[in-house]
Each structure stands twice: as structure tokens, then as C-alpha cells.
């Protein structure tokens, strides 16, 4: 790849810097632009007032928010959200979009999209099924209480703030039980298998055993500087608070799910089996993909992608000389001991750290800008490892909290090597860590854009990064390339299965069989993933739809720019404006390509 000289790159950087100063000066002198920035700042603050936990996620340790837990599934809160959206949509309409700068036009479009979608969400049925085994307030609150997440435990006040936050969570649990009961009377209930998965998750969180319940973990690392008397007093106060509020809340929910709700849970799988389910799924598609695609169109796209990836898998099979069918080959890779060499959790983590070193050595070839944020690799907490997927938790813009790649390792001996390289590229570097951290650190963006996370953009970028393996020195082993294809197949299967379950009336068993046929292994290996799609309709669609859009636009840029195409500049353009819905993102990238192609 031909690179511009250092002097040319410095001049280009200086030009961008001066252009930014000029734009900032013009904006400061433009009353309409100033009013628009005031609107955006006001929206962010009003939003946090309704969703205070997101302040902690964003690294904002504002004391107004640190002791709060919103009852966001209650009627009053949903009415407040709808009113907020209506108010800001009205204020937004008072601006002439065409008169705004390009970046402000993107802010206008994104805010309008978010407000419309969030308002529509208050009318959907999801508040009647507020808990699940994959993404639920019950899990988020436990992560916060572990002391290893976003709630700070640096001072005695932090401990007391968490106990006050627990009061809000206790109210949320009671509202969840009331909503579940209402849903049952209206025929809107969770699949039974999801309830069965939740019960063992809740059990350790309600146990009055400091050795087994992670809520007691912060007591093992009390703040430094406390006197012996203060340490004793805080320990007693905190433990008593947990026993008075947190443990009983989990016990109430567990008892209700086990004694009452489980018998009412349904044997059907997807949303289409519920009253209002088809409308809810159409909303979920808009929310999770940033498109208005029909589920049938997504299903057909998935089938085409599955066929394409199968052909590439067969090429790898021929390369390694394996005789037999593709199903035999995939079964061999899924079961042969050579692909499961680990004995301890630390060995798995060391394997990922070795991949990190290889990737970081090649990053300058593909990226002009890298995050300042620190990065760590950790094992997923044991209480949720059985049902969790590999995931990334963002750090903070000020660097006080690192970005973390969480690896679920319930049994090291069952960890397979073939998916390690592509998973690292996706969840860590340059996937989620680069995209999310660069957005957080981009102080030229309004705050709501720095912290926004459109699913199809975020996950589409991460899946696109899996395809960068050859450019980053990975996939030299054909079995690692097969791992990348298995990852790609996994996301293509999601298009078929998610729409099959929620729009086409597939049973859970049908989805399990289809996944096993395409990905190898038995249907039981698909269970955690299929149940994830049942818990979070539409979320799994964003990966493939986002990846295909980014790859489509890169191909267009390569064709239009020819020898002038610079992959580093392309990646800058993709990541420079934060997370955008796919429709807005495509318009932005096509305009960038047009500017680059101009004489």
C-alpha cells in the first residue's frame, strides 16, 4: 500500500485542524448554531435525568445520578419519556436543517431519529416482559453491585449511594412483577425456556452468603483511609442494607417466577405468537438495524449469505484436505481435542493476550487514529458466564475506567481455539474498543452523540473488523480462517433464525436444528444463542446488516477512488462521526466518497 509522505500527512492534519477552528468560530458567531448546541446539551441533561444509570456508564459521576435507579418500566416514567420526545421534536422542528453545518445536520438527523424511535418504544409491549436471562435490569444491577462495573466504590459515600440506588431497584422489581402479571392476563408472556434460564441466575443473587453472593464483594476492598471504627461501621451498614433491600428484591422476583409465572409461560417462541407481536417486531427491527426492512427481505438476505459462506467453508475444507461432507468437517472441528487445548481460565486469557500483541503490531497500517483509552481482557463473572456471550464493556473518556473484553469461561476445557482470532477482532481491537473509545474521546461531537450506540453501526463495524484479519496478520492458519467464516456464518444464520422465530412462526426446535445444520455441532450447542434471540428480538440482525453496508461502501470507495483509495482515511470517515443509524450513515459516507472523488 502506498502511503503519503510525513510532510503531506502533517499538512493534511493541519488543514483539518484549521478548518475545525474556522467552523468553531463561525458556529460561535452564529446565533442559530449556538441555539442548536444549547438544544443538544439540554437534551442530553434531560435524558440523563430520566436514565441516570447511563450517566455512570458514560463515566459521568454526577452526584445527582449516583444514588438513582429509574423505574423505567412504570407508566409514569414511560409518560415522561414520551413527553420529553414530543417536546424536543417540537423544538427541533424550529430549526432550518439546511442552514446548519454538516456535523450539525448529522446531529439533527440523529436526534430526530432517536426521539421518534424512543417515543414509539413507549407504546410497545416490551414493558410487559421486562426480565430475561440475557439483557435485563436484574443482571445490570448485579454487575453494578459487584464493584467491578460502572458504579464507583471509591469512598464511603459511594457505598451509601449504592444502597439508595438499591431502593430504586427494589421498586423496579415490584413493578416488573406487576407488569408480568398484567402481561399474563393479556396473553403476553415470556417463553418458558427463558424463565427456566433466569431462575438459576437469580438464586445466587438472593443468597445471604458473603462468600457466594457478589453483592458483598465491595466489602472486601473498602476505601483506603478509613479508620478502623469507620470500616466496621460501613461494613455493618452496607451488609445490613443489602439484607434489607437487595436480597429480598431478588427473592420476591425468584419466588414469583418459580411459583406463579412459570406455569403461565408459553411454549411458543417468537413475538408473532403474541397479540401486537408483529408490530413489536417491526419496531425492534427499526430500533436494532436502523432500517425499515421487512423481516421477509432480511430472511432472504440471510439465506443468500448462508449459501455464500458455505462455499467458502468448502474451500477451506479442500485446502486442509479433509475428506467427507462439510457437516463432517464442521463436526470434526467442533469436537476434536486438538482444538480444545486449555486447562485453566488463565490459559484462555493468555491466548487472547497473544492475539492482541500480533494485532497491535499491524494496526498503523489500517488506522490513522487509535484510542487513548486503556484496554483489558477479563473472564466474565461466574454468576452469568453460563448464559453470556463474549462482550465488550466501554471505558470512560477520561481514562479512569478501561475498556474491557469479557470472555465467558464456564469450563476452560471446552473453550475452542478456532474462534479466538475473529472474536478478538470483533469485541476488542479494532472492533468495539476502537469504535466506542474513539467516539467517547471525540469532544468535537455533542455529548449525546459521543455516547450513542446504534446497534447496527456498532455491531456492523465489529463484524466488518473480523474481515480485516488478513490485513492484520491473522488467519494464517486455515482453521482460524474457518473460525472467521464460522463467525460470519453465525451472523448470517441470525438473519434467518431471528426473522424465522419472530415473523415466520418458527419453533425453538426448528431454529436449533437450522443453526446446527449450518454451523456444525449438535442442536444443544445452539441453545444459548437461540434463547438470546428470543430474549432480545431483532438485536442479532444488526451485525450482518451493518457489516454488509460498511463493506458495500468500502467497495464503492475503492472503485470510485482507485489508486487514491486510502483504507486509513476510509476508516477515519467511518468512525469520525460516532455511531449513526445505517440510513444516516450511508448518506454521510456517500457524500464523503463524492468529495474524495472530486478533482
N, C-alpha and C positions, 0 to 999 in steps of 0.2 A: 504494500500500500504506500503510495506517495504521500508524504507529509509536507505541509507548508513549513518554510523556514521559521526559526525562532523569531526573527525580526517581523516577519509578516504576521505571525500569531500575536505578537505583542501589540502591533499596530491595530489589529482587529479587535483585541481586547480593549485597547484604549478608546477606539471608536465607539464600542458598545457602552463603555463607561461614560463617555461624554454625552452620548445620546440619552443615557439614563438620567444624567444630571439635567440635560435640557428638558426632557419630559417632566422631570420632577419640578423644575422651575415653572414650566408652563402650567402644570397642574396646580401649583401653589398660587398662581396668579389668576386662575380660572375659578370664579365663584361656583359654577355648576359642578366642576370637578371636585372642589372642596366639599360641597354639599353631598356629593355622591360618596366620597370617602367617609364622611360623617355617618351617612346611612349604613354603610357596610360595617363600620365599627360598632354602631348601635345595635345592629342585628346580632353580631357576634356576642355582645354582652347580654342581650335579652335571651338569646338562645341558651347560653350557659346558665342563666337563672332558672330555666326550665329543665336543663340537663346538666346538673352540677358535677356529676361524676366525670363527665367528659373534660372538665377543667383539669382534673388530676391526670387523666390520660394524656392531655396536651401539655402536661408539665407546668400548669398554672396553679401554684399553691396559694391561691387567694383564700383568705380565711372565711370569706362569705360562703365558700363552697365545700370546705374540707369536712364539715360535720353533717353534710346533707346527703340524703338518698331519695330520689324522686319517686313518687307513686305514679309512674308514667303509664300505668295500665288502668288508672282510675278515670271516671267520667270527667271530673273537674280538670285534671291535667290534660286530657285529650281536648277538652273545650278550649283550654288556654293555648294549646299548640295551634289549633285551627284559627283562633283569633289572631295569634302572632303572625301566621302566614297570610291571612287576609290583610292585616294592617300593612305588612311590608310589601305585599304585591301591589297594594294601592299606592304606596309611596314610590315604589319602583316605576310605576306607570307614568309618574310625573316627569321623568327624565327622558330626554331625546337621546335614544341609544346611539343614533348615527353621529351625534356630536361628541361622543365620548372617545377616549383613546382606545387603541386596540386592546390593551390589557383590561381597561375598564369595561369594554364591551364583553370580554370574556367573563368578567365578574358579574355583569348584568345578566348574561345568559345563564350562568351557573346558579346565581341566586334565584332567578325566576324558576329554573328547573327544580331546584331543591324545595322551594316554598310550595310549588304546585304539587310536587310528589308527596311532601310531608303532610300537607293538608288532606290529600286524597287518602293517605295512610290512616288517618284518624277514623275513617269510615269503614275500614276493612275489618274482617273477623278475627284478626290475629290476637287481639287483646283477650279473646275468649280461650285461647290456648297459649298462655304466656310462659309456660315452662317446657323444657325439653332437655335431652341429655347432651346436646352439642353446644348450643349457644343460648344461655339463659342467665337471668339475673342471679339465680341461685349459685351458679358457677362463678360469675364475675365477682360477686360479693365475697365468696370464699377465697378467690385469688387475692383480692384486696386485703382480706383479713390475715392472709398468710405472712404478711410482712415482706414478701418478695415481689410485690407488684407495685401499683401506682400510688396507693395510699402511703404517705410517709409515716415512719415510726422513728423520727429523729429526736423528738422531745416528749416530755410528759404530756404536753397539750395535744400532741398527735394521737396518743393513746386514748385520751378522753374524747377527742373529736371522732375517733372511730366508734366509740361506744354511743355517741349521739347519732352518728350515721346509722348505727345498728337499729336505733329506734325507728328510723325511716324504713329500713329494710323489713323490720317486723310488720309494719303497716302494709308494706308491699306484699308480703307473704299472705296476709289476711285477705287483701284484695284479690290476689291470684286465686286463692281458694274460692272466693265468692264468684269470680269470673268463670272459673272452671265449672262451678255448679250451674251458673246461668247457661254456659255453653251446652252442658249436658241436657238441660231442659229444652234447648233449641236444636238438638241433634248435631251440635258442633263439638266433637270430642277428638282427642288425640288417638292415633293408632296404639293398640295395646302394647306392641313391642317397645314403643318409646317409653311408656310408663314403666315397663319392666326394666328398662335400662336405667331409668332415673333412681329407682329405689336403692340399689347398692351404692350409687353415688352419694345419696343423701345420708345414708347410715353413719359413715364416719364423721360427718359434719355435725351430727347431733349428739355424739358420744361425749360424756363427761369424763374424758381421759386425756390429760395433757400430753401423754406420750403418743397418742394416736390421732388426736384432733388438731389439725393445722392451725385452728384459730388461736391456740395457746402458744404458737411458735414465737410471736413477738416478745413474749416474756423471757425467752432465752437470750435475748440481746437488747436489754434495756439501755436507754441512753446513758452515755458516759457523763460523769459529773454529778450524778445524783448521790445524795448522802445515803448511808445505809438505811436510815429511817424512811427516806423518800422512796427508796427502792422497795421496801416492804409494803409501804402504803400503796404505791402504784400497782404492785403485783396483786395485792388483795382486791383493790378497787377494780382492776381490769378483769381478773378472773371472775369476780362476783358479777360484773356487768355481762360477761359472756354467758354465764349460767342463768342470768335473769332474763336476757333478751334474745341472744343469738341461738343458743341451743334449743330453747323452746320453740322458736320460729321454725327451725328445720324439723323438729319433732312434729309440729302441727301439720306441716306440709306432707311429711312422710306418712303420718297416720291417715290423713285424708286420701292420699293417692292409693295407699295399700288397702284401706278398709272400705272405701266408698267408690273412688273414681275408677279403679282398675276394672271392676265388674262392668262399668259403663263404657269403657274404652272400646274402640271399634276394631273390627277385623279387616276392614278395607284399608287402603294405603294412602292414595293421593287426595289432593284438595278437591278434585272433581267429584268425589263422593259426598261432599258436604253442601248444604244449602249456601249459596253465594260463593262456592268454592272456585268456580271458573273465573268469576270476576276478581277474586282474590289472587288467583294465579296470574291473570293478565297484569294486575298491579305489581306482583312480585317480579315479573319479567321486566317491566319498566324500571323498577327500583334497582334490580340487580344487574341489568345489562345496559341500561341507558338507551334502549331501543324500544320500538313498538312492534317488533317482530311477532308474528303469530307462532304459537307453540308448534303447529304442524310444520311450518317452514324451518324452525330450529331443529325439529326431529329429522327432517330430510337432510339438512346440512350435516347433522351428526352421522347419519348413515353413510354419506359420501366420504366423510373424513375417516370413519372406521375402515372403509374399504381401502382408501389410500394408504393408511398406516399399516394395514395388514400386508400390503405388497412390500413395503419397506422392511417389515419384520422378516418376511420370507427371504429377502435379500441377505439379511444378517445370518439367518439360518444356513443359507447356502455358503456364506463366507466362512463360517466356522466348521462346515462340513457335517452338520448334524443330519442324520438320516431319519426319516419319519415325517409325520404330519406337523403342521405348525402347532397344533394343540399339544402334540407330544413334546415338541421343543419347549414350549412355554411351561409345560408341566415339569420338565426336567429342570429348567432354570428356577422354578418356584419351589422345588423340593430337594435338589441335590445339595448335600452338605458342603460342597466346596464354596457355595455362595452364602453360607452362614457360619463364618469363622469366629464369631465373637463369643466371649465367655463372661465378660463383665460390662457394666454400664460405661466405665471409663474407656474401655477399648473402643466402643462405638463412638464416643465423643472424640477420642484421639483420631479416629478415621476421618471424621468431618474436619477436624483442625488441619489435617494434612492436605485435604482438598482445598481448604481456604488458602493455604500458602501457595499452592500452584496457581490458583485463580488470581490472587492479588498481584502476582508477578507479571501477568499479562493485561491487567486492567488498563494501563495507559494506552494500549493500542486501540481501545474501543471507546474511551471516555476522556473528555477534557476535564470534567469536574467530578470530584468524589466527595463524599460526605466528611464532615469533621467529626461526626458522632462516633463514639466508641461502639464496639460490636462484641457480643459474647455468644457462645454456644452452650446451652444448658439442657439437661434432661427435664422433661415435663414432670410436674408434680405428680406423685404417685396416685393421689385420690382421683385424678382424671385421665391418667395415662392410658387406661384400657379403651376409652372411647374417644381419645383425642387423635388428631392428625398432626403432622409436623406443622409448625406455625411460627410466625414472626410477630414479636411484640415491639412496637416502636419505642425508641428512646425519646429524649427531650431535646429541644432546640438548644438549650443552654449546656448540654453535655452532662448534666448531673445524673441522668439515668441512661444506660447504654441501650442500644437496640439488641434484642435477644432472639436468637433462633432456638426455639424449643423443639426437642426431639423426644417423642414418646418412646420409652424403652421399657415396656412392662416385663419383657423377657429377653435379655441380650442374646440368648442362644437362638432366638427366632428372627433376629434382625438380619435382613438380606443386604448384600453389598450392591446389587445391580441398580438400585435406585438412588444411591447416595450422591453421585455427582450431579444429576439433574435436580434432585431435591435441594441441594445446597445452592445451585444457581437460582432456583425459584425463591426459596424462603429467605436466603441470606444475601449473597453478593454475586452478581449485581442486581438481584431481583428486588425483594421488598425493602431491604436495607437501603439501597441506593435511592429508589424512587421515593420512599416515605421520608427518609432523612433529608434529602435534597429539598423536598417541599417544605419541611419544617424549618430548614435553615435559610430559606429564601425570604428574607424580610421585606423584599420589594412587593410581595403579594399581600393582600389584605388577610387578616388573621383567619377568617373563616375559610379561605382557600388553602392556606397552609395546612390546615388540619382536616380538610375534607377528604373523603376516601370513597370515590365512586368504585364500586366493586369490579365492574368490567375493565376499567382502566387499571386499577391496582393489580388485579389477578391476571389480566391480559398481559400487562407488562412482565410480570413474573414468569408467566408461561412462555412468552416470547424469549425471555432470558435463557430458558432451558435450551433453546435452539442455538444459542451463542457458544455452546460447548466447544466445537471445533476451533472457533476463533480465539478461545481462551485456553487452548491446550488440553482440553478434556476429551473424553470419548475415544481415546486412542485404543482402548480395549474394546473389541466389538461387543462384549457383553455390557459394557457401560453405555455404548450407543443403543443397544437393545433396551437398556433401562430408560434412556431418554424416550425411545419410541413407546415403551410401556407407559411412561408418564403422559405422553401425548395421546395415546390410545385411551388412557384413563379419563382424560378430559373430553375426548370425543364421545366416549361411552356415556358420559354425563349428559351430553346434549340429548342423546337417545332416551336414556333412562329417566331423567328428571321430567322431560315432557311426557314420556310414556306413563309415568306414575300419576302426574298431576293433571294431565289433559286428555290422555287416551285411555285411561281406565286400567292400566297395567296393575297386576297384583305384585306384592312384595316378592313372591316366589319367582314370578316371571322376570322381574328386574334382577334378582340374584342369578338366575340362570344365564341371562343375556350377558351380564358383566363377566361371569366366569368363562363363557364361550369366547369372549373377545380378549380377555386379559390373562387367561390361564389360571390354574388352580381350581379348587372346588368352590361351589357357591358360598360356603361358610366364610371364605376369605373376603367376600364382598359385603358381609353383613354390616360392618361398622359404617362403610361408605353409603350403602343404600339407606340405612337408618338416618344418616346425616341428611340425605336429600329429603327424606320425609319430615325431618325436623325443621329444615330451612329451605322451603320451596324456592326455586329459581336461583339461589346463591351459586350453585355449581355451574350455571350456564355462563357466567361472566368470564371464566378463564379462557375458554376456546373462542368465544366471540371477540373478546378483546385481543387475544393473540393474533387471530386472523386479520383483524383490522390493522394492527400495527405492522404486521408482515406485508399486507397489501400496500400500505402507504410507503414502506421502505422500498418495495419493488418498484412502485411508481417513481419514487425519488431517484433510484438507481437508473431507471430508464430515461427519465427526463434530464438528469444531470450528467450521465455518462461518466467521463473521466473526472469531472468536477465533484462527483459524489464523495463526501467525507462522512464515514459512519459515525465519527465522534460528533460532528456537527448535527447529524440526524438525531442522535441520542440526546444531545443538548436540547434540540427543538421539542422532542417528545416529553422531556422531563421538566422543562423550564417553567411551565405554567401550572404546575401542580396537577392534581387529579381532576379529570374532566369527564362528563358523560360522553359516550362514544360519538354521538351525533355532533356535539360541540367540538370534540377533539378532532374529528375528521375535517371539519370546516377549517379549523385552525391549522392543521398540518398541510392541507392542500394549499392554503394561502402561503405558507412558508415555502413550499416547493415552488410555487409560482414565482416568488421573489428570488429564490436561488437560481431559477432557470432564466431569469431576465438577463439581458446583456449587461 
